Amino acid sequence: MDALIEELSTKLSYWQPTVAEQVRHCILEIIEMADQDVLDILRTRTVEQEVLDLLDEP
């Protein structure tokens, strides 16, 4: 976890301010969802794309 925090800290100071703010917002949303135990019911982007691909098949 310490390595992740260090990497994130480095990246946040490197990225454009708007990007860094978006990342902070996303991380806060993830923390809030984890606190509410709802992360396991969210669809991943991969699964969502697979469903869309299936719908597009002839």
Backbone as XML, in Angstrom:
<?xml version="1.0"?>
<chain id="A" units="angstrom">
  <residue number="1" name="MET">
    <atom name="N" x="0.824" y="-1.184" z="0.000"/>
    <atom name="CA" x="0.000" y="0.000" z="0.000"/>
    <atom name="C" x="0.872" y="1.252" z="0.000"/>
  </residue>
  <residue number="2" name="ASP">
    <atom name="N" x="1.979" y="1.195" z="0.726"/>
    <atom name="CA" x="2.873" y="2.358" z="0.764"/>
    <atom name="C" x="3.419" y="2.687" z="-0.615"/>
  </residue>
  <residue number="3" name="ALA">
    <atom name="N" x="3.727" y="1.658" z="-1.405"/>
    <atom name="CA" x="4.237" y="1.881" z="-2.769"/>
    <atom name="C" x="3.161" y="2.527" z="-3.637"/>
  </residue>
  <residue number="4" name="LEU">
    <atom name="N" x="1.929" y="2.100" z="-3.460"/>
    <atom name="CA" x="0.818" y="2.677" z="-4.215"/>
    <atom name="C" x="0.622" y="4.145" z="-3.852"/>
  </residue>
  <residue number="5" name="ILE">
    <atom name="N" x="0.681" y="4.443" z="-2.578"/>
    <atom name="CA" x="0.530" y="5.827" z="-2.120"/>
    <atom name="C" x="1.657" y="6.695" z="-2.653"/>
  </residue>
  <residue number="6" name="GLU">
    <atom name="N" x="2.863" y="6.171" z="-2.631"/>
    <atom name="CA" x="4.008" y="6.919" z="-3.142"/>
    <atom name="C" x="3.873" y="7.183" z="-4.638"/>
  </residue>
  <residue number="7" name="GLU">
    <atom name="N" x="3.464" y="6.159" z="-5.388"/>
    <atom name="CA" x="3.275" y="6.312" z="-6.839"/>
    <atom name="C" x="2.181" y="7.331" z="-7.144"/>
  </residue>
  <residue number="8" name="LEU">
    <atom name="N" x="1.074" y="7.238" z="-6.426"/>
    <atom name="CA" x="-0.030" y="8.166" z="-6.630"/>
    <atom name="C" x="0.393" y="9.593" z="-6.294"/>
  </residue>
  <residue number="9" name="SER">
    <atom name="N" x="1.101" y="9.776" z="-5.228"/>
    <atom name="CA" x="1.580" y="11.099" z="-4.840"/>
    <atom name="C" x="2.473" y="11.695" z="-5.927"/>
  </residue>
  <residue number="10" name="THR">
    <atom name="N" x="3.367" y="10.867" z="-6.463"/>
    <atom name="CA" x="4.245" y="11.324" z="-7.537"/>
    <atom name="C" x="3.435" y="11.709" z="-8.768"/>
  </residue>
  <residue number="11" name="LYS">
    <atom name="N" x="2.504" y="10.860" z="-9.148"/>
    <atom name="CA" x="1.699" y="11.121" z="-10.343"/>
    <atom name="C" x="0.824" y="12.359" z="-10.177"/>
  </residue>
  <residue number="12" name="LEU">
    <atom name="N" x="0.225" y="12.532" z="-8.998"/>
    <atom name="CA" x="-0.651" y="13.684" z="-8.789"/>
    <atom name="C" x="0.104" y="15.000" z="-8.954"/>
  </residue>
  <residue number="13" name="SER">
    <atom name="N" x="1.358" y="15.025" z="-8.576"/>
    <atom name="CA" x="2.132" y="16.258" z="-8.748"/>
    <atom name="C" x="2.635" y="16.416" z="-10.183"/>
  </residue>
  <residue number="14" name="TYR">
    <atom name="N" x="2.654" y="15.335" z="-10.941"/>
    <atom name="CA" x="3.131" y="15.354" z="-12.324"/>
    <atom name="C" x="2.022" y="15.720" z="-13.308"/>
  </residue>
  <residue number="15" name="TRP">
    <atom name="N" x="0.810" y="15.216" z="-13.073"/>
    <atom name="CA" x="-0.302" y="15.427" z="-13.989"/>
    <atom name="C" x="-0.778" y="16.867" z="-13.989"/>
  </residue>
  <residue number="16" name="GLN">
    <atom name="N" x="-1.490" y="17.214" z="-15.064"/>
    <atom name="CA" x="-2.143" y="18.519" z="-15.134"/>
    <atom name="C" x="-3.128" y="18.628" z="-13.961"/>
  </residue>
  <residue number="17" name="PRO">
    <atom name="N" x="-3.337" y="19.816" z="-13.440"/>
    <atom name="CA" x="-4.235" y="19.975" z="-12.280"/>
    <atom name="C" x="-5.636" y="19.403" z="-12.500"/>
  </residue>
  <residue number="18" name="THR">
    <atom name="N" x="-6.190" y="19.561" z="-13.702"/>
    <atom name="CA" x="-7.541" y="19.033" z="-13.939"/>
    <atom name="C" x="-7.557" y="17.507" z="-13.914"/>
  </residue>
  <residue number="19" name="VAL">
    <atom name="N" x="-6.515" y="16.892" z="-14.446"/>
    <atom name="CA" x="-6.420" y="15.437" z="-14.429"/>
    <atom name="C" x="-6.245" y="14.947" z="-12.990"/>
  </residue>
  <residue number="20" name="ALA">
    <atom name="N" x="-5.378" y="15.592" z="-12.249"/>
    <atom name="CA" x="-5.147" y="15.212" z="-10.854"/>
    <atom name="C" x="-6.446" y="15.321" z="-10.045"/>
  </residue>
  <residue number="21" name="GLU">
    <atom name="N" x="-7.224" y="16.346" z="-10.292"/>
    <atom name="CA" x="-8.493" y="16.518" z="-9.572"/>
    <atom name="C" x="-9.482" y="15.427" z="-9.943"/>
  </residue>
  <residue number="22" name="GLN">
    <atom name="N" x="-9.527" y="15.045" z="-11.210"/>
    <atom name="CA" x="-10.416" y="13.958" z="-11.641"/>
    <atom name="C" x="-10.012" y="12.643" z="-10.974"/>
  </residue>
  <residue number="23" name="VAL">
    <atom name="N" x="-8.722" y="12.394" z="-10.895"/>
    <atom name="CA" x="-8.230" y="11.170" z="-10.247"/>
    <atom name="C" x="-8.604" y="11.181" z="-8.772"/>
  </residue>
  <residue number="24" name="ARG">
    <atom name="N" x="-8.403" y="12.306" z="-8.113"/>
    <atom name="CA" x="-8.778" y="12.411" z="-6.687"/>
    <atom name="C" x="-10.262" y="12.107" z="-6.504"/>
  </residue>
  <residue number="25" name="HIS">
    <atom name="N" x="-11.085" y="12.663" z="-7.379"/>
    <atom name="CA" x="-12.530" y="12.455" z="-7.293"/>
    <atom name="C" x="-12.876" y="10.975" z="-7.483"/>
  </residue>
  <residue number="26" name="CYS">
    <atom name="N" x="-12.266" y="10.332" z="-8.479"/>
    <atom name="CA" x="-12.525" y="8.905" z="-8.726"/>
    <atom name="C" x="-12.104" y="8.055" z="-7.540"/>
  </residue>
  <residue number="27" name="ILE">
    <atom name="N" x="-10.963" y="8.368" z="-6.960"/>
    <atom name="CA" x="-10.479" y="7.598" z="-5.811"/>
    <atom name="C" x="-11.422" y="7.769" z="-4.624"/>
  </residue>
  <residue number="28" name="LEU">
    <atom name="N" x="-11.892" y="8.975" z="-4.405"/>
    <atom name="CA" x="-12.851" y="9.196" z="-3.312"/>
    <atom name="C" x="-14.136" y="8.409" z="-3.545"/>
  </residue>
  <residue number="29" name="GLU">
    <atom name="N" x="-14.613" y="8.350" z="-4.797"/>
    <atom name="CA" x="-15.809" y="7.562" z="-5.106"/>
    <atom name="C" x="-15.581" y="6.084" z="-4.823"/>
  </residue>
  <residue number="30" name="ILE">
    <atom name="N" x="-14.405" y="5.577" z="-5.191"/>
    <atom name="CA" x="-14.084" y="4.173" z="-4.948"/>
    <atom name="C" x="-14.050" y="3.882" z="-3.454"/>
  </residue>
  <residue number="31" name="ILE">
    <atom name="N" x="-13.457" y="4.778" z="-2.686"/>
    <atom name="CA" x="-13.401" y="4.600" z="-1.228"/>
    <atom name="C" x="-14.807" y="4.587" z="-0.643"/>
  </residue>
  <residue number="32" name="GLU">
    <atom name="N" x="-15.661" y="5.500" z="-1.108"/>
    <atom name="CA" x="-17.038" y="5.548" z="-0.606"/>
    <atom name="C" x="-17.794" y="4.270" z="-0.955"/>
  </residue>
  <residue number="33" name="MET">
    <atom name="N" x="-17.601" y="3.755" z="-2.185"/>
    <atom name="CA" x="-18.269" y="2.510" z="-2.573"/>
    <atom name="C" x="-17.755" y="1.333" z="-1.754"/>
  </residue>
  <residue number="34" name="ALA">
    <atom name="N" x="-16.457" y="1.313" z="-1.478"/>
    <atom name="CA" x="-15.891" y="0.240" z="-0.661"/>
    <atom name="C" x="-16.461" y="0.290" z="0.756"/>
  </residue>
  <residue number="35" name="ASP">
    <atom name="N" x="-16.620" y="1.491" z="1.281"/>
    <atom name="CA" x="-17.195" y="1.638" z="2.618"/>
    <atom name="C" x="-18.630" y="1.119" z="2.670"/>
  </residue>
  <residue number="36" name="GLN">
    <atom name="N" x="-19.320" y="1.200" z="1.536"/>
    <atom name="CA" x="-20.716" y="0.751" z="1.467"/>
    <atom name="C" x="-20.844" y="-0.682" z="0.961"/>
  </residue>
  <residue number="37" name="ASP">
    <atom name="N" x="-19.709" y="-1.343" z="0.738"/>
    <atom name="CA" x="-19.682" y="-2.731" z="0.244"/>
    <atom name="C" x="-20.441" y="-2.907" z="-1.067"/>
  </residue>
  <residue number="38" name="VAL">
    <atom name="N" x="-20.297" y="-1.959" z="-1.984"/>
    <atom name="CA" x="-20.989" y="-2.069" z="-3.270"/>
    <atom name="C" x="-20.046" y="-2.283" z="-4.443"/>
  </residue>
  <residue number="39" name="LEU">
    <atom name="N" x="-18.764" y="-2.408" z="-4.194"/>
    <atom name="CA" x="-17.825" y="-2.600" z="-5.293"/>
    <atom name="C" x="-18.050" y="-3.916" z="-6.018"/>
  </residue>
  <residue number="40" name="ASP">
    <atom name="N" x="-18.465" y="-4.943" z="-5.302"/>
    <atom name="CA" x="-18.623" y="-6.247" z="-5.933"/>
    <atom name="C" x="-19.815" y="-6.321" z="-6.867"/>
  </residue>
  <residue number="41" name="ILE">
    <atom name="N" x="-20.720" y="-5.364" z="-6.810"/>
    <atom name="CA" x="-21.888" y="-5.411" z="-7.691"/>
    <atom name="C" x="-21.751" y="-4.504" z="-8.903"/>
  </residue>
  <residue number="42" name="LEU">
    <atom name="N" x="-20.655" y="-3.762" z="-8.994"/>
    <atom name="CA" x="-20.448" y="-2.899" z="-10.139"/>
    <atom name="C" x="-19.935" y="-3.699" z="-11.321"/>
  </residue>
  <residue number="43" name="ARG">
    <atom name="N" x="-20.428" y="-3.355" z="-12.508"/>
    <atom name="CA" x="-19.919" y="-3.990" z="-13.718"/>
    <atom name="C" x="-18.579" y="-3.377" z="-14.083"/>
  </residue>
  <residue number="44" name="THR">
    <atom name="N" x="-17.665" y="-4.210" z="-14.482"/>
    <atom name="CA" x="-16.396" y="-3.684" z="-14.949"/>
    <atom name="C" x="-16.563" y="-3.218" z="-16.393"/>
  </residue>
  <residue number="45" name="ARG">
    <atom name="N" x="-15.706" y="-2.357" z="-16.820"/>
    <atom name="CA" x="-15.756" y="-1.849" z="-18.191"/>
    <atom name="C" x="-15.565" y="-2.986" z="-19.184"/>
  </residue>
  <residue number="46" name="THR">
    <atom name="N" x="-14.744" y="-3.960" z="-18.849"/>
    <atom name="CA" x="-14.510" y="-5.099" z="-19.732"/>
    <atom name="C" x="-15.795" y="-5.885" z="-19.963"/>
  </residue>
  <residue number="47" name="VAL">
    <atom name="N" x="-16.503" y="-6.173" z="-18.886"/>
    <atom name="CA" x="-17.758" y="-6.913" z="-19.005"/>
    <atom name="C" x="-18.769" y="-6.097" z="-19.802"/>
  </residue>
  <residue number="48" name="GLU">
    <atom name="N" x="-18.827" y="-4.829" z="-19.537"/>
    <atom name="CA" x="-19.751" y="-3.961" z="-20.258"/>
    <atom name="C" x="-19.441" y="-3.970" z="-21.756"/>
  </residue>
  <residue number="49" name="GLN">
    <atom name="N" x="-18.161" y="-3.901" z="-22.100"/>
    <atom name="CA" x="-17.773" y="-3.913" z="-23.506"/>
    <atom name="C" x="-18.101" y="-5.251" z="-24.153"/>
  </residue>
  <residue number="50" name="GLU">
    <atom name="N" x="-17.914" y="-6.348" z="-23.426"/>
    <atom name="CA" x="-18.260" y="-7.660" z="-23.960"/>
    <atom name="C" x="-19.744" y="-7.748" z="-24.287"/>
  </residue>
  <residue number="51" name="VAL">
    <atom name="N" x="-20.579" y="-7.209" z="-23.435"/>
    <atom name="CA" x="-22.023" y="-7.204" z="-23.682"/>
    <atom name="C" x="-22.335" y="-6.361" z="-24.912"/>
  </residue>
  <residue number="52" name="LEU">
    <atom name="N" x="-21.731" y="-5.208" z="-25.024"/>
    <atom name="CA" x="-21.958" y="-4.359" z="-26.189"/>
    <atom name="C" x="-21.516" y="-5.049" z="-27.473"/>
  </residue>
  <residue number="53" name="ASP">
    <atom name="N" x="-20.379" y="-5.739" z="-27.409"/>
    <atom name="CA" x="-19.882" y="-6.474" z="-28.577"/>
    <atom name="C" x="-20.865" y="-7.578" z="-28.984"/>
  </residue>
  <residue number="54" name="LEU">
    <atom name="N" x="-21.416" y="-8.274" z="-28.001"/>
    <atom name="CA" x="-22.392" y="-9.329" z="-28.293"/>
    <atom name="C" x="-23.636" y="-8.745" z="-28.947"/>
  </residue>
  <residue number="55" name="LEU">
    <atom name="N" x="-24.062" y="-7.596" z="-28.496"/>
    <atom name="CA" x="-25.251" y="-6.960" z="-29.065"/>
    <atom name="C" x="-25.010" y="-6.493" z="-30.495"/>
  </residue>
  <residue number="56" name="ASP">
    <atom name="N" x="-23.764" y="-6.162" z="-30.804"/>
    <atom name="CA" x="-23.430" y="-5.683" z="-32.148"/>
    <atom name="C" x="-23.238" y="-6.804" z="-33.157"/>
  </residue>
  <residue number="57" name="GLU">
    <atom name="N" x="-23.085" y="-8.041" z="-32.676"/>
    <atom name="CA" x="-22.879" y="-9.159" z="-33.595"/>
    <atom name="C" x="-24.137" y="-9.375" z="-34.432"/>
  </residue>
  <residue number="58" name="PRO">
    <atom name="N" x="-23.927" y="-9.787" z="-35.711"/>
    <atom name="CA" x="-25.091" y="-10.022" z="-36.599"/>
    <atom name="C" x="-25.924" y="-11.214" z="-36.193"/>
  </residue>
</chain>
